[in-house]
């Protein structure tokens, strides 16, 4: 008979507890999975799986061994001041999330490369407005941020024949992608890009990285895609540059404030596509495999995989 693994507490803003519980217990039948609102003995909790839990959430669990961030981005978690010291934090690195993100990025790149915003406007006017397609090889796409999700997205973009540039803080090598690294090369990459795809983690170094001056470096008529975090970008400056036409169009999945307020001018821009932070989400059935493996490792006194560095922010 398998030994009991203890208790995992779950918290998420989304109503998906039962789905996650079923997926986790399919992998670990002896794991007790409880919602945060149903915890009776916090001292029995060894694992916490959470997405944006309330302040003080972890402090009432004295025997916590592992924190699982319910998603790929960990900025909201590591920015907290109530994390228990020394407790490992892991992110979900499910390949299905990578495929989902790569698919969204490719969709956004093709949307701009094939001038779909132009045709959408023409359709609203009832106008047959032909615009000759450009060859993919003549379009330069810059993917900024080459972590697991960014690398998969850049690979998918270059596979479609686009001239693909990649940029990251640390050196990376991706077949078919011209990779650059370090702040001293960022503007060089931006100067070449027809389509910019923002996939960087949010850290103290990247917060506000795309201020007005950096956004103005983009080619006139360039397209902008953000699937990272809204606070990487000066949203007011982005809005003004879209209004002026300096930036031709945008696909935006993240914003400074979420949900995006109803009165925000971005909603009314005909060449801007807005989606509600869904470019990539964790899928319980596949993500549970990684989570279960890490719980077993921690229960056996081993280091979990995919541990994040709270000091670096990713």
N, C-alpha and C positions, 0 to 999 in steps of 0.2 A: 504493500500500500504506500502510495507516494506521501511524503511528508508535507504538512501544511506549510504554505509559503508566507502566511500572514495576511495583512490587510493592505489594500490599495485604495486610497481615497481619490475621487474624481471630482473635478470642478471645471466647468466650461460655460461660457456665455450662451452656447448653443444647446438646444434640447436634444442631445444625442447620447445621453448616458446609457440607455438600454442597449443601443447598438454597440457601443464600446465594451460594455460589460459582457455581452454575448461573445464578442470577438476575442477578448482577453481570456475568458474562462474556457473557450474552445481550445486555447493553447495551454492554459494553466488551470486545470479543473480545481486544484486545491487553493487557488488564490481567492480570497474574499474581496470582492469589488463593491465598494459602497459610495454613494453620492455624499458630497460634503455636508449636505443638510441632514444626513442620517447617521453621522458618526456619533456613537455613544461613548466609546472609550478612545480618546485621541492617543493615549499611550500605546495602543495596539497597532497604530498605523506605522508601517515601515516604508511605504512607497506612496508618493503623491504624483498624480497625473493632472496637470492643470493648464488652463489657458486664461490669463489675466484674472487670477483669483484676487479677492479683496485683501486689503492691508491686514497684516497680522495673521494671515492664513496658516503659515507654516510654524509659527511660534508656539502653537498649542500641541505640537506633535514632538514630544521629547525623544522618541526613538526612531525618527525618520532616517532612512538609509539612502534614499534615492528620490530625486525630483525629475520627472519627465515632462518636458515642455511639449505641449500639445500643438506642435507645428514646427516649421523649419526656422522661422525668425524668433530669436530669443531676446531681442532688445527690451521688450516690455518686462521680461522676467529679471534680467541682470541689472536693470536700472533700479530695482527695489532696494529698500534699506532694511528689509525684514527677513532676508534669506539667512537660514542657519549656517554658520561657518563650517566649512569642511564637507558639506553634503554634496556629492556629485550631482551635476545637472546634465541631462542628456537632451539632445534634440532628435526629432524623428527624421530619418533619412530614407524613407520609403521610396524605392525606384518609381512606384506609381505616381508619387508626387512630382518627381522629376519629369516624367512623361507628360503629366498634366500641364506643368509649367512650360515645358518645351513646346507643347502644342499651342498654348495660348500665345507665347512669344512669336511663334511662326505665323499664326493667324494675324497678329498685330503687324508684323513686318510685311506680310503679303498685302494687308489692308492698305498700307501706305505705299508700298512698291507698285501696286496696281492702281493707285489713284482712286480707290473706292470712295473716299470722302467726296471727291469731285463728282462721281457718278450718282452718289446719294443726293447731292444737292440738285443735280440736273433732273433726277427723277421727281423730286418735289416740285420742280418748275414745269414738269411735263416736257422736258427738252431732250432731244437726241444729241448728246454732246460728246462726240467721239474724241478720244485722246489715245494716241498710239502707245501701246505698251513699251516699256523700257526693258532691255535685256537685264537679267539678274546680275550678270557679271559687271554691268556698268553701275551698279548700286552698291555703295559701301555701308555696311551695317556695323555699328560699334556696340558690342555687348560689354557693359561695365559691371564687373563683378563676376568672378569665375569660380565660385564655390560649386558644390554639387549641382545645384539647379542651374546656375549660370553656365557651367561647362556643358551641360546637356542641351541647353537652349542654343548656345553658340554652335555646337556640333550640328544641330538640326538646321540652323540657318545656313551654315556653309554647305551642307549637303544639298541644299536647294540651288546652289550655284552663286549665291551672293558673295561678293568680296567681304570677308568677315574679319573684323578687328576685335581683339579682346583686351580688356584692361583689368588689372587687379592690383591689390596692394603688394602681394608677394608674387614672384615669378611663377608662371604656369606654362605648361606645354600642352597644346591641344592640336591634334592633327587637322590641317587645313585652315587653322585660325592663326592669324598674325597676332601674337600676344605681346603686350607691353605691360610693364609694372612700374610702380612708384609714382608719386605725385608729379615728378618732373616730366613725365611723359603723357599725363592725362590730356593736357590741352592739345598736344600734337595729335592724339587720337581723335579728339573732338573736331579738330579742324578738317579732318578728312571725311567725316561721317555724313551720309545722307539721312540715315535713320539711327537714332540713339536709343538703346534699350538699357534702362537703369535697373540693375539687379544687385546692388551693393547692400551689405548688411548695415544696419544703423548702429553706429558707434560714435563716441565723442569726436572722432576725426572726420566722419562722413556727414554728421548732422549739419544741414545747411550747405553742403558742399556745392550744390547747384544753386548758387546765388545769382543775382541779376547779371553780374559781370561774366560768369561762366556760361550762363544760358545765352548771352549775347554772342558768345564765341561760335555758337552753332551756325552753320551755313544758312544764309537766308533761304527759306523754303524747306528747311530740314523738318523731319518728323521726330516726335518725342514719345517714347513709350516708358511708362513707369510701373513696374510690378514689384518694387522693393518696399519702400516706406515713403509716405508723403512728406515727412519732415526732412528728408534729404534735399528737398527742393523749396525754393522761395516761390510759393504758389501764386502770390500776387504778381511777381515778376513774370512767371510763366503765363499767367492769364493775359497780361499786357502784351507780351510778345506774340501770343496767339492772336490777339485782337489786331495788332499792327501788321500781321502777316509775316513777321520775321521767322517765326516758327509756323509752318504751314498747317500742321495737324497734329493730333495727339491721341494716344490710347492710354487711358489712365485707370488703374485698378486700385490705387492708394492715394490718400489725401492727408493734408495737415490735420483736419478734423474728420472723424468718421463716426456716423454717416456724414457724407457731404451735405451741408445745410441746403435746404430747399431753395433759398434765394441766391446761392452762389452763381456767379456769371458763367462758370464752366458748363452748367447744365444747358445753357441756351446757345452754346457755340456749335454751329452745324458741322464743323470738322473735328469735333472732339467726341470720342466714344468713352463713356463712363461705365465701369462695371464695379460692383460692390465688394471689392477685396476678395476675389474668388479665383484668381489666376491659378492657384494651387492650394489644395486643402488635403489634410490627412485623411486617408481612407482606412477605416477601422480594420477591415478584413485582412489587408496586406500589412498595415503598420503594426498590427498586433504581434507579428512574427518577431520583429526587432525588439519591441518592448518586452515581450516574454523572455527573449534571450538575455536581455540586460537584467531583468529581475532575477533570473536564475543565476547569473554571474554574481550579482551583489549578494544573493542569499548564500552563495558558496564562498564569499569573502574575496571575490575577484573584482578587478576594476571594470566598470561598464564601458562598452564601446560607444563612440559618438559623443563623448563627453565634451562639453563646451568650456572655454576659458572665460570665466566671468569677468576677468580684468580686461581682456581684449574685446569682449562683447560678442563673440561668436565661437 
